[in-house]
Amino acid sequence: MVLTPTHMLSSTVLSEHEQQRLTEVLVHSEPLQAFLRANLTTQPRRYESQVLKELLCALENEKNPQAWISNPNLLVYLPVVIRFHDLPQMSPSDTRYITAEIMSYSALKSRNWNSLFYPLFLAILTFVFLIAIGLFITPIFGEIYRDFSLRLPMPTELLVGFSNLLIRKPILVPLVTLSVLLLFTSGIYGFNFVLRHLQQFAVIGFWVAGSRRNVEDMTKWLAVLTELLHLDFPLEKALPIAAVASHSIHLELVSRTLAMDLRQVREGTKPKVDATITAALPATVMTALFGNHPTSTTLLRQIVTANHIRIQERQGTFGGLLGPITTIVMGLIVGFTIVALFLPLISMLRGLSF
C-alpha cells in the first residue's frame, strides 16, 4: 500500500491553549538545565557532551514553542523537556529513563560509524591484497606466460592489464584506493537512502520494518506524540508535529493522512478513519490510541520504553547484513584474482600432459 494524501498540511500553527502549555514547559525548564549541567561535569564522551550542550543551549535561548515544533533537531528532545517538567511526580526509574533517552541520541552517529568499521576493514584489507598482487605477483606470471607464448583468457588479460597500468602509473594506487572507499561508503548510504524513501511501498516497507533505524524513527515519533497528548493536544494536531521529529517520509505520510481523516470524522464529512491507514502503524500503538478506553499516556510511554530497549538490542537492516555481504563480495574478488592468475598455468600443464 502507498499512502498518497490529497493534501499535505503546511507547518502546524498552535492554538492559544497549546502555545500556553508548551510555553509553560519551556519557561520552567530550570530543573532540566541543572540536570544537564551536572551531567556535563562528569566529562561524558564527545558525542554525549555535544548533545548535552546543544540541548542546554536550546533551553536557555529558545522559549518560542513554534520554533521547537518546527525544528526536527529540537523536536526530538521535546519529550525529555515535557517529562522533566513533571519532575516532582517522577520516580527514580523515570529519571534513569530520561537520562538514557538523552544519551541515546548522542550514540546514533557513533553507532553508524561502528557498523561500518568491520566492512570497511575487510574492503581495505582486500584492496591492499589486490594492489600487492598487481604490483609484485601478476608481473611475474605475465612474463612466464609471455615466454611460453600462451594465449591468455579474458580474466587473465584484465588482471595483467590492471597490473601493467599500476606499474606504469603508480599515482593511480592512492587515487583508485580513495575512489573505491568513496564508492563503497556512498553505496551503503545510497542504498539506505533509497530504502527509507521507498518504504511506503509494501515490499520495501516489509524489508525495513524491523530495522534499528526504522524502530528509532518510530520511537521518536511516538515519544513526541505521547507527550503532546499529555499536554492535551488533540490527536489530529499532535500527529503531524510528531512526524517532523521522526525524519521518516513514511511516518510523515501516514501521520498527515491519519490527521486529515480524524479531522474529517470530527467534522462529520467522513464516517470513520480509513483502516488501511491505521494498518500502516503498529497494532499496540493503534490500540492505545483508538481502543475501547481513553488514550493512556502511561501505556504509550511504556511502548516508547520498550522500543528504546529494542533499539539497543537491534542492528540496522543493512548494517546487520553488511558484514556478511562484504565478506562474500571480497571473497568473490579474491577468488576471481586467483583463478585469473592460475587459469593459463592450468591450461599449459594440461597441454604438456598430452
ZATORMAR-611635 format. One record per residue: x, y, z of N, C-alpha, C in turn; residue number from 1. Coordinates in steps of 0.2 Angstrom, whole numbers, plus 5000, padded with zeros to 4 digits. Example, Ala and Ser with C-alpha at 12.3 -4.5 7.8 and 13.67 -1.06 7.14 Angstrom:
// ZATORMAR-611635
    n.X    n.Y    n.Z   ca.X   ca.Y   ca.Z    c.X    c.Y    c.Z     i
   5066   4972   5039   5062   4978   5039   5066   4984   5039     1
   5064   4989   5035   5068   4995   5036   5064   5000   5039     2
This chain:
// ZATORMAR-611635
    n.X    n.Y    n.Z   ca.X   ca.Y   ca.Z    c.X    c.Y    c.Z     i
   5004   4994   5000   5000   5000   5000   5004   5006   5000     1
   5003   5011   4996   5006   5018   4996   5001   5023   4998     2
   5003   5027   5003   4999   5032   5006   5001   5038   5002     3
   4996   5041   4998   4997   5047   4995   4991   5052   4997     4
   4992   5056   5002   4987   5061   5004   4986   5066   4999     5
   4980   5068   4999   4977   5073   4994   4979   5080   4996     6
   4981   5081   5002   4983   5087   5004   4988   5087   5009     7
   4994   5090   5008   5000   5090   5013   4999   5096   5017     8
   4998   5095   5024   4997   5100   5028   5003   5105   5029     9
   5002   5111   5029   5008   5116   5030   5010   5116   5037    10
   5015   5120   5039   5018   5120   5046   5012   5121   5051    11
   5012   5117   5056   5007   5117   5061   5007   5124   5065    12
   5001   5127   5065   5000   5133   5069   4997   5131   5076    13
   5000   5133   5081   4997   5131   5088   4991   5136   5090    14
   4987   5133   5093   4981   5137   5096   4984   5141   5102    15
   4980   5145   5105   4982   5149   5111   4983   5144   5117    16
   4979   5139   5118   4980   5135   5123   4986   5130   5123    17
   4987   5128   5116   4993   5124   5115   5000   5128   5116    18
   4999   5134   5114   5005   5139   5115   5007   5140   5122    19
   5001   5141   5126   5002   5142   5133   5005   5136   5137    20
   5003   5130   5135   5005   5124   5138   5013   5123   5137    21
   5014   5123   5130   5021   5122   5129   5026   5128   5131    22
   5023   5134   5131   5027   5139   5134   5029   5138   5142    23
   5024   5136   5145   5025   5135   5152   5030   5129   5153    24
   5030   5124   5149   5036   5119   5150   5042   5122   5148    25
   5043   5126   5143   5049   5128   5141   5052   5134   5146    26
   5048   5138   5148   5050   5143   5153   5052   5140   5159    27
   5049   5135   5162   5051   5132   5168   5055   5126   5167    28
   5060   5126   5164   5065   5121   5162   5071   5121   5166    29
   5071   5125   5172   5077   5125   5176   5080   5119   5179    30
   5075   5114   5181   5077   5108   5184   5081   5104   5179    31
   5078   5104   5172   5082   5100   5167   5089   5103   5165    32
   5089   5110   5165   5095   5113   5164   5100   5111   5169    33
   5098   5111   5176   5103   5110   5181   5105   5102   5180    34
   5101   5098   5178   5102   5091   5177   5107   5090   5171    35
   5107   5094   5166   5111   5094   5160   5118   5096   5162    36
   5118   5102   5166   5125   5104   5168   5128   5099   5173    37
   5125   5096   5177   5128   5091   5182   5131   5085   5178    38
   5127   5083   5172   5130   5078   5168   5136   5080   5164    39
   5136   5086   5162   5142   5089   5159   5148   5089   5163    40
   5148   5090   5169   5153   5090   5174   5157   5083   5175    41
   5153   5078   5173   5156   5071   5173   5160   5069   5167    42
   5161   5074   5163   5165   5073   5157   5163   5067   5153    43
   5157   5067   5150   5155   5062   5145   5159   5061   5139    44
   5157   5056   5135   5160   5055   5129   5159   5061   5124    45
   5163   5062   5119   5162   5068   5114   5155   5069   5112    46
   5152   5063   5109   5145   5064   5106   5140   5066   5112    47
   5141   5063   5117   5136   5064   5123   5137   5071   5125    48
   5143   5074   5126   5144   5081   5128   5141   5085   5122    49
   5142   5084   5116   5139   5088   5111   5131   5089   5112    50
   5128   5083   5113   5121   5083   5113   5119   5087   5119    51
   5122   5086   5125   5120   5089   5131   5121   5097   5130    52
   5126   5099   5127   5127   5106   5126   5122   5109   5121    53
   5120   5106   5116   5115   5108   5111   5109   5109   5115    54
   5107   5104   5119   5100   5104   5122   5100   5110   5127    55
   5105   5110   5131   5106   5115   5136   5106   5122   5133    56
   5109   5123   5127   5109   5130   5124   5102   5131   5121    57
   5098   5126   5119   5092   5127   5116   5087   5129   5122    58
   5088   5126   5128   5083   5128   5133   5084   5135   5136    59
   5091   5137   5136   5092   5143   5138   5090   5149   5134    60
   5090   5148   5127   5090   5153   5122   5083   5153   5118    61
   5080   5147   5118   5074   5147   5114   5068   5145   5118    62
   5063   5150   5119   5057   5149   5123   5051   5149   5118    63
   5052   5150   5112   5046   5150   5107   5044   5143   5105    64
   5038   5141   5107   5035   5134   5106   5035   5133   5098    65
   5033   5138   5094   5033   5137   5087   5040   5135   5084    66
   5045   5138   5087   5052   5136   5085   5053   5129   5086    67
   5051   5126   5092   5053   5119   5094   5049   5114   5090    68
   5043   5116   5088   5039   5111   5085   5040   5111   5077    69
   5044   5116   5075   5045   5116   5068   5053   5114   5066    70
   5057   5113   5071   5064   5111   5071   5065   5104   5073    71
   5066   5099   5068   5066   5092   5070   5072   5091   5075    72
   5077   5095   5075   5083   5094   5079   5081   5096   5086    73
   5076   5100   5087   5074   5102   5094   5068   5097   5096    74
   5064   5096   5091   5058   5092   5092   5059   5085   5095    75
   5065   5082   5094   5066   5075   5096   5067   5076   5104    76
   5069   5081   5106   5071   5082   5114   5065   5085   5118    77
   5059   5086   5114   5053   5089   5117   5051   5084   5122    78
   5050   5077   5121   5048   5073   5126   5052   5073   5133    79
   5058   5074   5132   5063   5074   5138   5061   5081   5142    80
   5060   5086   5138   5058   5093   5142   5052   5092   5145    81
   5047   5089   5142   5040   5089   5145   5040   5084   5151    82
   5043   5078   5150   5044   5073   5156   5047   5076   5162    83
   5053   5080   5161   5056   5083   5166   5052   5089   5170    84
   5047   5092   5166   5043   5097   5169   5039   5094   5175    85
   5038   5087   5174   5034   5084   5180   5038   5081   5185    86
   5044   5084   5186   5049   5081   5190   5047   5079   5197    87
   5043   5083   5200   5041   5081   5207   5037   5074   5207    88
   5033   5073   5202   5029   5067   5201   5033   5061   5198    89
   5039   5062   5196   5043   5056   5193   5046   5052   5198    90
   5047   5045   5196   5050   5041   5200   5057   5040   5198    91
   5062   5037   5202   5069   5036   5201   5070   5033   5194    92
   5065   5028   5192   5066   5024   5186   5064   5029   5180    93
   5060   5034   5181   5058   5039   5176   5065   5043   5175    94
   5068   5045   5180   5074   5049   5179   5079   5045   5176    95
   5080   5039   5177   5085   5035   5174   5083   5034   5167    96
   5077   5033   5165   5075   5033   5158   5076   5039   5154    97
   5075   5045   5157   5076   5051   5154   5084   5052   5152    98
   5088   5050   5157   5095   5050   5156   5097   5046   5150    99
   5095   5040   5150   5096   5035   5145   5094   5038   5138   100
   5088   5041   5138   5085   5044   5132   5089   5049   5129   101
   5091   5054   5134   5096   5059   5131   5102   5057   5128   102
   5105   5052   5132   5111   5049   5129   5111   5045   5123   103
   5105   5042   5122   5104   5038   5116   5104   5042   5110   104
   5102   5048   5110   5103   5052   5104   5110   5053   5102   105
   5114   5054   5107   5121   5055   5106   5125   5049   5103   106
   5122   5043   5104   5125   5037   5101   5124   5036   5094   107
   5119   5039   5091   5117   5037   5084   5123   5038   5079   108
   5126   5043   5079   5132   5044   5074   5137   5039   5076   109
   5139   5038   5082   5144   5033   5083   5142   5026   5082   110
   5136   5025   5083   5134   5018   5081   5134   5017   5073   111
   5132   5022   5070   5133   5021   5062   5140   5020   5060   112
   5145   5024   5063   5151   5023   5061   5154   5016   5063   113
   5152   5014   5069   5154   5007   5072   5152   5001   5067   114
   5146   5002   5064   5143   4997   5060   5147   4997   5053   115
   5150   5002   5052   5154   5002   5045   5161   5000   5046   116
   5164   4999   5053   5171   4998   5054   5173   4991   5051   117
   5169   4986   5052   5171   4979   5050   5171   4979   5042   118
   5165   4981   5039   5165   4980   5032   5171   4985   5029   119
   5172   4991   5031   5177   4995   5029   5184   4991   5030   120
   5185   4988   5035   5192   4985   5037   5193   4979   5031   121
   5187   4975   5030   5188   4970   5025   5189   4973   5018   122
   5186   4978   5016   5187   4981   5010   5194   4984   5009   123
   5196   4987   5014   5203   4990   5014   5208   4984   5013   124
   5207   4979   5017   5212   4973   5018   5212   4970   5011   125
   5206   4969   5008   5206   4965   5001   5209   4970   4996   126
   5208   4976   4996   5211   4981   4991   5218   4981   4992   127
   5221   4981   4998   5228   4981   4998   5231   4974   4996   128
   5227   4969   4997   5229   4962   4994   5230   4963   4986   129
   5224   4966   4983   5224   4966   4976   5230   4971   4973   130
   5231   4976   4977   5237   4981   4974   5243   4977   4975   131
   5244   4973   4980   5251   4969   4981   5251   4964   4975   132
   5246   4961   4974   5246   4956   4968   5247   4959   4962   133
   5244   4965   4961   5245   4968   4954   5252   4971   4953   134
   5255   4973   4959   5262   4976   4958   5268   4971   4958   135
   5267   4966   4962   5273   4961   4963   5272   4954   4961   136
   5266   4952   4960   5265   4944   4958   5262   4944   4951   137
   5257   4948   4949   5255   4947   4942   5260   4948   4937   138
   5265   4953   4938   5270   4954   4933   5274   4948   4932   139
   5276   4944   4937   5280   4938   4936   5276   4933   4932   140
   5270   4932   4934   5266   4927   4930   5265   4929   4923   141
   5264   4936   4922   5264   4939   4915   5270   4937   4911   142
   5276   4938   4914   5282   4936   4910   5282   4929   4908   143
   5280   4924   4913   5280   4917   4912   5276   4916   4906   144
   5270   4919   4906   5265   4917   4900   5267   4920   4894   145
   5271   4926   4894   5273   4928   4888   5279   4924   4885   146
   5283   4921   4889   5289   4917   4887   5286   4911   4884   147
   5281   4908   4886   5278   4902   4883   5273   4904   4878   148
   5272   4910   4876   5268   4912   4871   5261   4910   4871   149
   5258   4910   4878   5252   4907   4879   5246   4912   4877   150
   5241   4910   4875   5235   4914   4873   5231   4915   4880   151
   5231   4921   4883   5228   4922   4889   5220   4923   4889   152
   5217   4919   4893   5209   4920   4893   5208   4927   4896   153
   5202   4929   4895   5199   4936   4896   5201   4938   4903   154
   5199   4934   4909   5200   4936   4916   5208   4938   4917   155
   5212   4934   4914   5219   4935   4915   5222   4941   4911   156
   5219   4942   4905   5220   4948   4901   5219   4955   4905   157
   5213   4954   4909   5211   4960   4913   5215   4961   4919   158
   5217   4956   4922   5222   4956   4928   5229   4959   4926   159
   5231   4956   4920   5238   4958   4918   5238   4966   4916   160
   5232   4967   4912   5231   4974   4910   5231   4979   4916   161
   5227   4977   4921   5227   4981   4928   5234   4982   4931   162
   5238   4976   4931   5244   4976   4934   5249   4981   4930   163
   5249   4981   4923   5253   4985   4919   5252   4992   4920   164
   5245   4994   4921   5243   5001   4922   5246   5003   4929   165
   5245   4999   4934   5248   5001   4941   5255   5002   4940   166
   5259   4998   4937   5266   4999   4936   5268   5005   4932   167
   5265   5006   4927   5266   5012   4923   5264   5019   4926   168
   5259   5019   4930   5256   5025   4933   5255   5023   4940   169
   5260   5023   4945   5259   5022   4952   5255   5027   4955   170
   5254   5033   4953   5249   5038   4956   5242   5035   4956   171
   5241   5030   4952   5234   5028   4952   5232   5024   4958   172
   5237   5022   4962   5236   5017   4968   5232   5021   4973   173
   5235   5027   4975   5230   5031   4980   5224   5033   4977   174
   5224   5035   4971   5218   5038   4968   5212   5032   4967   175
   5215   5026   4965   5210   5021   4965   5208   5019   4972   176
   5212   5019   4977   5210   5017   4983   5205   5022   4986   177
   5206   5028   4985   5201   5033   4988   5195   5032   4984   178
   5195   5031   4978   5189   5031   4974   5185   5024   4976   179
   5188   5019   4977   5185   5013   4980   5181   5014   4986   180
   5185   5017   4991   5182   5018   4998   5176   5023   4997   181
   5177   5028   4993   5171   5033   4992   5165   5029   4989   182
   5166   5025   4984   5161   5022   4981   5158   5017   4986   183
   5162   5014   4990   5159   5009   4995   5155   5012   5000   184
   5157   5018   5003   5153   5021   5008   5147   5024   5005   185
   5148   5028   4999   5142   5031   4996   5137   5026   4994   186
   5139   5020   4992   5134   5015   4990   5130   5012   4996   187
   5133   5012   5002   5130   5010   5008   5124   5015   5010   188
   5127   5021   5010   5122   5027   5012   5116   5027   5006   189
   5118   5027   5000   5114   5027   4995   5108   5022   4995   190
   5110   5016   4997   5106   5010   4997   5101   5012   5003   191
   5103   5014   5009   5099   5015   5014   5094   5021   5013   192
   5097   5026   5009   5093   5032   5007   5087   5030   5003   193
   5088   5025   4998   5083   5023   4994   5078   5019   4998   194
   5080   5015   5002   5075   5011   5006   5071   5015   5010   195
   5074   5020   5013   5070   5025   5018   5065   5029   5014   196
   5066   5031   5007   5062   5035   5003   5057   5030   5000   197
   5058   5024   4999   5053   5020   4996   5049   5015   5001   198
   5050   5016   5007   5047   5011   5012   5039   5012   5012   199
   5036   5017   5009   5029   5017   5009   5026   5011   5004   200
   5030   5009   5000   5028   5003   4996   5029   4997   5000   201
   5024   4992   5000   5023   4987   5004   5029   4982   5004   202
   5032   4981   4998   5038   4976   4998   5044   4979   5002   203
   5045   4986   5000   5051   4989   5004   5049   4990   5011   204
   5043   4992   5013   5041   4993   5020   5042   4986   5024   205
   5041   4981   5021   5042   4974   5024   5049   4973   5026   206
   5053   4975   5021   5060   4974   5021   5063   4978   5027   207
   5061   4984   5028   5064   4989   5033   5060   4989   5040   208
   5055   4985   5040   5050   4986   5046   5054   4985   5052   209
   5058   4980   5053   5061   4979   5059   5068   4981   5060   210
   5070   4986   5056   5077   4988   5056   5078   4993   5062   211
   5084   4994   5064   5085   4998   5070   5083   5005   5068   212
   5085   5007   5062   5084   5014   5060   5076   5015   5060   213
   5072   5011   5058   5065   5011   5057   5062   5012   5064   214
   5065   5007   5069   5062   5007   5076   5064   5014   5079   215
   5070   5017   5078   5072   5023   5080   5067   5029   5078   216
   5065   5029   5071   5061   5034   5069   5054   5033   5072   217
   5052   5027   5073   5045   5026   5076   5045   5028   5083   218
   5051   5027   5087   5051   5029   5094   5051   5036   5095   219
   5055   5040   5090   5055   5047   5091   5048   5050   5089   220
   5045   5047   5084   5038   5049   5083   5033   5048   5088   221
   5033   5042   5091   5029   5040   5097   5030   5044   5103   222
   5036   5045   5105   5038   5049   5111   5035   5056   5110   223
   5036   5059   5105   5034   5066   5104   5026   5066   5104   224
   5023   5061   5101   5016   5061   5100   5013   5060   5108   225
   5016   5055   5111   5014   5054   5118   5014   5060   5123   226
   5019   5064   5122   5020   5070   5127   5016   5075   5125   227
   5014   5076   5118   5010   5081   5116   5002   5079   5118   228
   5001   5073   5118   4994   5071   5120   4994   5072   5128   229
   4999   5071   5131   5000   5073   5139   4998   5080   5140   230
   5000   5084   5135   4999   5092   5136   4992   5093   5133   231
   4988   5088   5132   4981   5089   5130   4980   5092   5123   232
   4985   5091   5119   4985   5092   5111   4980   5087   5108   233
   4975   5090   5104   4971   5085   5100   4975   5080   5096   234
   4973   5074   5095   4977   5069   5091   4979   5072   5084   235
   4974   5075   5081   4975   5077   5074   4980   5082   5073   236
   4981   5086   5079   4986   5091   5079   4993   5088   5081   237
   4993   5083   5085   4999   5080   5088   5003   5076   5082   238
   4999   5073   5078   5001   5068   5073   5006   5071   5068   239
   5004   5077   5065   5009   5080   5060   5015   5083   5064   240
   5015   5085   5070   5020   5088   5073   5025   5082   5075   241
   5023   5076   5077   5027   5071   5079   5030   5068   5073   242
   5027   5069   5067   5030   5066   5061   5036   5070   5059   243
   5037   5076   5061   5043   5080   5059   5049   5078   5063   244
   5047   5075   5069   5053   5073   5073   5055   5066   5071   245
   5051   5062   5067   5053   5056   5065   5059   5055   5060   246
   5059   5061   5056   5063   5061   5050   5062   5055   5045   247
   5056   5053   5045   5054   5047   5041   5048   5049   5036   248
   5049   5049   5029   5044   5050   5025   5038   5046   5025   249
   5039   5040   5027   5033   5035   5028   5029   5037   5034   250
   5032   5039   5039   5028   5041   5045   5025   5048   5044   251
   5028   5052   5040   5025   5058   5039   5019   5058   5035   252
   5019   5053   5029   5013   5052   5025   5008   5049   5029   253
   5009   5044   5033   5004   5041   5037   5001   5046   5042   254
   5005   5050   5046   5003   5054   5051   4998   5060   5048   255
   5000   5062   5042   4997   5068   5039   4990   5065   5037   256
   4990   5059   5034   4984   5056   5031   4979   5054   5037   257
   4982   5052   5042   4978   5050   5048   4975   5056   5051   258
   4979   5061   5052   4976   5068   5055   4971   5071   5050   259
   4971   5070   5044   4966   5073   5039   4960   5069   5040   260
   4960   5062   5041   4954   5058   5042   4951   5059   5048   261
   4955   5060   5054   4952   5062   5060   4949   5068   5060   262
   4951   5073   5057   4948   5080   5056   4941   5079   5052   263
   4941   5075   5047   4935   5074   5043   4930   5070   5047   264
   4932   5065   5051   4927   5062   5055   4924   5066   5061   265
   4929   5071   5064   4926   5075   5069   4921   5080   5066   266
   4922   5082   5059   4918   5087   5056   4912   5084   5053   267
   4912   5077   5053   4906   5074   5051   4906   5072   5043   268
   4911   5074   5040   4912   5073   5032   4914   5066   5031   269
   4916   5062   5036   4918   5055   5034   4916   5051   5040   270
   4913   5045   5039   4910   5041   5044   4916   5038   5049   271
   4921   5036   5047   4927   5033   5051   4933   5034   5047   272
   4938   5032   5051   4945   5033   5049   4947   5027   5044   273
   4950   5028   5039   4952   5023   5034   4956   5017   5037   274
   4954   5011   5037   4958   5006   5040   4964   5004   5037   275
   4965   5006   5031   4972   5005   5028   4977   5010   5031   276
   4975   5015   5034   4980   5020   5037   4982   5017   5043   277
   4977   5015   5047   4979   5013   5054   4983   5006   5054   278
   4982   5002   5048   4986   4996   5047   4993   4997   5046   279
   4995   5004   5044   5002   5005   5042   5006   5007   5049   280
   5002   5007   5055   5006   5008   5061   5005   5002   5066   281
   5010   5002   5071   5010   4996   5075   5003   4995   5078   282
   5001   4989   5079   4994   4987   5082   4994   4990   5090   283
   5000   4989   5093   5000   4991   5100   4998   4999   5101   284
   5001   5003   5096   5000   5010   5096   4993   5011   5094   285
   4990   5008   5089   4983   5009   5087   4978   5007   5093   286
   4980   5002   5097   4976   5000   5102   4976   5005   5108   287
   4982   5008   5109   4982   5013   5114   4979   5020   5112   288
   4979   5021   5105   4975   5027   5103   4968   5027   5102   289
   4966   5021   5099   4959   5020   5097   4955   5014   5100   290
   4958   5012   5106   4955   5006   5109   4948   5008   5113   291
   4945   5004   5116   4939   5005   5120   4940   5008   5127   292
   4946   5012   5127   4947   5015   5134   4950   5022   5132   293
   4950   5027   5136   4953   5033   5135   4961   5032   5133   294
   4963   5037   5129   4970   5036   5127   4974   5037   5133   295
   4979   5032   5134   4983   5032   5140   4990   5034   5139   296
   4992   5040   5141   4999   5042   5140   5004   5037   5144   297
   5002   5034   5149   5006   5029   5153   5007   5023   5149   298
   5002   5020   5145   5003   5015   5141   5008   5017   5135   299
   5007   5022   5132   5011   5025   5126   5018   5025   5129   300
   5019   5028   5135   5026   5029   5137   5029   5022   5138   301
   5025   5017   5140   5028   5010   5141   5030   5007   5134   302
   5026   5009   5129   5028   5007   5122   5035   5010   5120   303
   5035   5016   5122   5041   5020   5120   5047   5017   5124   304
   5047   5015   5130   5052   5012   5134   5054   5006   5131   305
   5049   5002   5129   5050   4995   5126   5054   4996   5119   306
   5052   5001   5115   5056   5002   5109   5063   5004   5110   307
   5064   5008   5116   5071   5010   5117   5075   5004   5119   308
   5072   4999   5122   5076   4993   5123   5077   4989   5117   309
   5072   4989   5112   5073   4986   5106   5079   4989   5102   310
   5079   4996   5102   5085   4999   5098   5091   4997   5101   311
   5092   4996   5107   5099   4994   5110   5101   4987   5108   312
   5096   4983   5106   5097   4976   5105   5097   4974   5098   313
   5096   4979   5093   5095   4978   5086   5100   4981   5082   314
   5102   4978   5077   5106   4981   5072   5102   4984   5066   315
   5104   4988   5062   5101   4990   5056   5100   4985   5051   316
   5095   4986   5047   5093   4981   5042   5099   4979   5037   317
   5102   4985   5034   5108   4984   5030   5114   4983   5034   318
   5114   4986   5040   5120   4986   5045   5122   4979   5047   319
   5116   4975   5048   5117   4968   5051   5120   4964   5045   320
   5117   4965   5039   5119   4961   5033   5126   4963   5030   321
   5128   4969   5032   5134   4972   5028   5140   4968   5029   322
   5141   4966   5035   5147   4962   5036   5147   4955   5031   323
   5142   4951   5032   5142   4945   5028   5142   4947   5020   324
   5139   4952   5018   5138   4954   5011   5145   4956   5009   325
   5149   4960   5013   5156   4962   5011   5160   4956   5011   326
   5160   4952   5015   5164   4946   5015   5163   4942   5009   327
   5157   4941   5007   5155   4937   5001   5158   4941   4995   328
   5157   4947   4994   5160   4951   4988   5167   4951   4988   329
   5170   4952   4994   5178   4952   4994   5180   4945   4992   330
   5177   4940   4995   5179   4933   4993   5178   4931   4986   331
   5173   4934   4982   5172   4933   4975   5178   4937   4971   332
   5180   4943   4974   5185   4947   4971   5192   4943   4971   333
   5193   4941   4977   5200   4937   4978   5200   4930   4974   334
   5194   4927   4974   5193   4921   4970   5194   4922   4963   335
   5192   4927   4960   5192   4929   4953   5200   4930   4952   336
   5203   4934   4956   5210   4936   4955   5215   4929   4955   337
   5213   4925   4960   5217   4918   4960   5216   4914   4954   338
   5210   4914   4952   5208   4910   4946   5211   4913   4940   339
   5211   4919   4939   5213   4923   4933   5221   4922   4933   340
   5224   4921   4938   5232   4920   4938   5234   4913   4936   341
   5230   4908   4939   5232   4901   4938   5228   4898   4932   342
   5224   4901   4929   5220   4898   4923   5224   4896   4917   343
   5229   4901   4915   5233   4899   4910   5238   4894   4912   344
   5241   4894   4918   5245   4889   4920   5242   4882   4920   345
   5236   4882   4922   5232   4875   4922   5232   4873   4915   346
   5230   4877   4910   5230   4875   4903   5236   4873   4900   347
   5242   4876   4902   5248   4875   4900   5250   4868   4902   348
   5249   4866   4909   5251   4860   4912   5246   4854   4908   349
   5240   4856   4907   5236   4851   4904   5239   4849   4897   350
   5241   4854   4893   5244   4853   4886   5250   4849   4887   351
   5255   4850   4892   5261   4846   4892   5259   4839   4894   352
   5254   4838   4897   5252   4831   4899   5250   4827   4893   353
   5248   4830   4888   5247   4826   4882   5253   4826   4877   354
